[in-house]
Amino acid sequence: MYAARGLRWLARDEHNAWLHLAASGIVIIAGLALHVSREDWRWLVVAIALVWVAEAINTAIEELCDRICTDFDPSIGRVKDLAAGGVLAASLAAAAISLLTLVPRLLQRLA
Ligand SMILES: Nc1ncnc2c1ncn2[C@@H]1O[C@H](COP(=O)(O)OP(=O)(O)OP(=O)(O)O)[C@@H](O)[C@H]1O
């Protein structure tokens, strides 16, 4: 399947994907360990998916930019920076969602 092949490339070739993979794994393990509710799992799934979607789009844009322009071009630089900014925004939002979901559960467990 072409879509699955895209995700395989992403996980294999993108150095940032390893960070996302590690972060996703930590969130899933924490969710399991803290027995979060079904409602909370919805938020964690959204957080994880948000980052992967942003990274996939960013990687596709980078590939396309490198294909159409091998020289230094300020416009290409701007396009890449914008796409990378999307990943940063998604990652910050995902971190906030994960902390807002997991920390109260952790404090509950510790109390
Ligand atoms: N052809 C270009 N012309 C101008 N600036 C460029 C060009 N290619 C890359 N850049 C600049 O270098 C930055 C890094 O680009 P690069 O393609 O190396 O992405 P990357 O390091 O793989 O990014 P990421 O960590 O998001 O995967 C871009 O955000 C952009 O500012």
The ligand as a Tripos MOL2 file, in Angstrom:
@<TRIPOS>MOLECULE
LIG
   31    33     1     0     0
SMALL
NO_CHARGES

@<TRIPOS>ATOM
      1 N1         17.5500   25.3540   -1.3540 N.pl3     1 LIG1
      2 C1         17.5120   26.1110   -0.2370 C.ar      1 LIG1
      3 N2         17.5310   27.4520   -0.3470 N.ar      1 LIG1
      4 C2         17.4790   28.2240    0.7630 C.ar      1 LIG1
      5 N3         17.4570   27.7640    2.0290 N.ar      1 LIG1
      6 C3         17.4350   26.4350    2.1930 C.ar      1 LIG1
      7 C4         17.4800   25.5270    1.0870 C.ar      1 LIG1
      8 N4         17.4640   24.2610    1.5700 N.ar      1 LIG1
      9 C5         17.4010   24.3830    2.9040 C.ar      1 LIG1
     10 N5         17.3850   25.6640    3.3020 N.ar      1 LIG1
     11 C6         17.3250   26.1740    4.6970 C.3       1 LIG1
     12 O1         17.8710   25.1910    5.5660 O.3       1 LIG1
     13 C7         16.8790   24.7250    6.4750 C.3       1 LIG1
     14 C8         17.0310   23.2350    6.6660 C.3       1 LIG1
     15 O2         16.7280   22.5980    5.4490 O.3       1 LIG1
     16 P1         16.8870   21.0390    5.2100 P.3       1 LIG1
     17 O3         16.3670   20.6870    3.8860 O.co2     1 LIG1
     18 O4         18.2740   20.6390    5.5730 O.co2     1 LIG1
     19 O5         15.8670   20.4880    6.2750 O.3       1 LIG1
     20 P2         16.1490   19.4960    7.4750 P.3       1 LIG1
     21 O6         17.3420   19.8960    8.2540 O.co2     1 LIG1
     22 O7         16.0540   18.1370    6.9240 O.co2     1 LIG1
     23 O8         14.8460   19.9270    8.2880 O.3       1 LIG1
     24 P3         14.0070   19.0780    9.2660 P.3       1 LIG1
     25 O9         14.8250   19.0230   10.5120 O.co2     1 LIG1
     26 O10        12.7100   19.8870    9.4200 O.co2     1 LIG1
     27 O11        13.7540   17.7440    8.6140 O.co2     1 LIG1
     28 C9         15.5370   25.1340    5.8650 C.3       1 LIG1
     29 O12        14.5220   25.2850    6.8420 O.3       1 LIG1
     30 C10        15.8870   26.4170    5.1710 C.3       1 LIG1
     31 O13        15.9090   27.4990    6.0850 O.3       1 LIG1
@<TRIPOS>BOND
     1     1     2 1
     2     2     3 ar
     3     2     7 ar
     4     3     4 ar
     5     4     5 ar
     6     5     6 ar
     7     6     7 ar
     8     6    10 ar
     9     7     8 ar
    10     8     9 ar
    11     9    10 ar
    12    10    11 1
    13    11    12 1
    14    11    30 1
    15    12    13 1
    16    13    14 1
    17    13    28 1
    18    14    15 1
    19    15    16 1
    20    16    17 2
    21    16    18 1
    22    16    19 1
    23    19    20 1
    24    20    21 2
    25    20    22 1
    26    20    23 1
    27    23    24 1
    28    24    25 2
    29    24    26 1
    30    24    27 1
    31    28    29 1
    32    28    30 1
    33    30    31 1
@<TRIPOS>SUBSTRUCTURE
     1 LIG1         1 GROUP 0 **** ****
